[in-house]
Amino acid sequence: MDNLKQIISTYIKVPAEAIDSSTIIDRSSVASSITLHRMYAKLADEGFAVDDYSSIKTFGDLTGKSNHNGADLSTVAARQMTEGLISKNLSVGIDIENVDALPVAEDFREDSFYKQNFSEEEISYCILQPAPYASFAGLFAAKEALVKANPAYKTKLFNSLAITHDQAGKPCHDGFELSISHTGSNAIAIAVRPPAQIETINQPQAPKQEERIVAVKPNLTILYLLSLAALVTSAIALIIFLQSR
């Protein structure tokens, strides 16, 4: 227990001896989302693995979930309940991360933080980029944006929220439109989940009921929101760039 408090103390900036069951240790108590994930990666290194820490608010919550075997059975039911519960409405998530908040690693493939938050393919991709840490920060921001656009993702491990890239280098995640940009010090990402764009029509005259895709006219509201999201992203990126100079 004391070891847990010592680790957490360095991240929430509260003396270890002052930490009790009511001490807040969630995102509101640390500098950034990356810092929170770094804290749980460090806890995992010490044998206190927690599969799902999205619902942990206090130190008491943590001690009720963490264990030395790395198993957290309480997350299984929650994951089954939230899996696939995706709204059909347009949803947008946006996130900004500080590149310097990422931990320095000698080997990204062996570091607990990077293993917990990125797939092997994502690590390989970032290592090959001109600025690996900025690329990692961009992917991390995109994952946070995905969670904000779809709260059902809160129970998913970040290394399972895989982000790929098409031949043109555009980031991709099934069911979402993604955009990532970064400067030397900050990364920003936006995730947009459009509503279903196809509908099916039954044809009772046919021997068997069949479904066909019907072209849907462009939804001007969606196009407007996507354009607005792109404009907001560009504006924020410009502000970050000007502040960094």
N, C-alpha and C positions, 0 to 999 in steps of 0.2 A: 504493500500500500504506500509506504513512504517513497519507494522508487517511482511509483506512478506520479505522486505529487511533485517529485523533483523534476521529472520530465515535463509535466504540464506547466509547472512554474515558469520555465524558461520561455514558454510561448505566450502565456496569458499575462506575464509580468506581475504575478502575485506571489509573494513569498510562500514557499512550500508549507511552512507551518501554519499559514493562514487559510489554507485550502481545506474545506470540509464538504459534506455531502450537498450543500446548497450552493456551492461556488459555481458560477456560470462559466462554462467552457465551450460554448458553441461559437458560431461565426461572429457574434456580436462582441466577443471578448478578445479576438485576435485581429491582427492588422489586415489580413486578406484571406480569401479562400485558399490560396496557395499555402499560406502559413498554417491554416487549419489542417490541410492534407499532410503537410510536413510533420505536424504533431502526431497524427495517427500513424504515419509511416515510422516515426521514431518509437512509438509505443509497440508497434508490430515487431520492430527489431529486438525489443526487450521481452518479447513473448506475450504481449497483451494485444492480440489481434481482434479487431472489431469489424465485422463484415459490412454493417450498415450503421454509420454514425450520423445520418441525417436527422434522426429523432433525439439524439443526445443533447440535452440542454445543460445538465449539471454534472458535477463530479460523481454524485450519487447515481445518476443514470449510467455513467460509464462503468462504475464498479459492479453494477447489476448486469451489464452486458459483456464485459471483457472477460477473457479466460486464457489460460496458458496453452490451450490446445488450438487456439485460433478459430474455434467453432462458435457460431452465433446463431443458434437455431431459431431465435425469436424473429429473425429477419425473413425466414422462409415463407411464413404465412403472409407477411406484409407484401413480399415480392409477388406472391401468387395473386394477391388481391389487386395489386396495381398493374400487373402485367397486362398490356393490351388495352387498358382503360384510357383511350385517347379520344379527346373531343374532336368533333368534326368541324369545329369552328376555327377560323384563322387565329393563330397564336404566334407571338413574337417574343424572343428572348434576346437580351444584349448583355455583354459583360466586358469589363476592362481589367487587365491584370498588369502588375509591375514585373518586368522581366527579371529584375534584380532579386525578387522574392523567391525565385527558384533556387533550390539547393545546388551548390557546386558538387559535381560528381566526377570521379576518375573514370568510372565505367557506368554509363547510363543503364546498360542492360542488367547490372548487378545491384544498383542502388534501389533501396526499398521504395522511396518516393516515386521514382519513375516506373518501377515495376507495378506499383499499385494503381497508377493513374494513366498509364499508356500501354497499348498493346505492343507486341514485339514489332509489328509492321510499322506502327507509328514511331517507335524509337528509331528504327532503321531509317525511316524517312527523314526525321529531324537531324540525325547525325550527319546526313549527306547534304544538309542545307548550309549556305554560307554563314548563317548565324543560328546555330542549333538551339541556344537558350531562347532566342526570340521565337523560333518555330515552336518549341515546346510551350511557351507562354501563349502563343496563338491557339494551339490545339486545346490547351487547358481552358482558355476563355471560351472557345467554341463549345466545349463540354458543359461549362457553366451556363452558357446561353441555351443549350438544348434542355437542360434541367428547368430553366426558367420558362421556356416555351412549353414544356410538358412536365408538370410536377410528378407524373408517374415515374419519371426517371430518377427521382430522389433516392430510391432504394437500390439503384444499380451501381455497381462498382465502375469507377471511371475507366478502368482498362477494358471494360466491356462495351463502352460507348465509342466504338471504333469509328474514326473519321478517315476516310480514304480520299484519294485525289484522282480526278480524271486525267486524260491525256493532256489537257490544257493546263493542268495544275490546279483546277478548281476543287476546293474541299467539298466532300460529299458525305451525307448520312441519310439513309433511307427514310423517305417521308418528309424531309426538310430541305429548305434552301439555305445554304450557309455562305457567309462571307467573313473572311479574316484579313486583318491588316495589322502591321506592327511597325514601330519605330525602334530605335536602339534601346529605349527604356520602357515602352509600354506596348501592350497588344490588345486589340479590340476585336470582338467577334459578334456577329448577329445571326440568329437562327429563326427562320420563318417556316411555320408549318401551315401550308394552305389547306383549305377544306377540300373534300373530295370533288374532283372535276369531271367525273363520269357518272352516269346513271344507267340502270338497266331497265329494259322494257320486256315484259312477258309477251309472247306471241302465242295465244291459245289456239290459233288456227293450225299451227304446225302439229304434226304427229307427236313431237316431243317439245316441251317448253324449252326455248332457247333464250339466251340473253345476248344482246348485242350492245356494243358501245355506241353511245349517242354523242355526237359532238356538242359541246356546250359553248355557248357564246362567251366571249371574254367577260369576266366580272369586273366592271369598272372600279368597284370599291376595292377589290383585291389588288388590282393594278395600281391604284392610288396608294394603298397602304404599303405595297412593296416599294414603290418609288419613294415614298416618304421615309421608309426604313433605310433605303440606300442613301438618301440625302442626310439623314441623321448620322449614319455611320461615317459618311465623308466629312461632315462637320466636326464630329468628335475627333476623328483622326487628324484633322487640320489643327484643332485646338491643342491636341497632344504634341503635334510636331512643333507648333510655335512655342509651347511651354518648354520643350526640351532644348530649344536653341539658346 
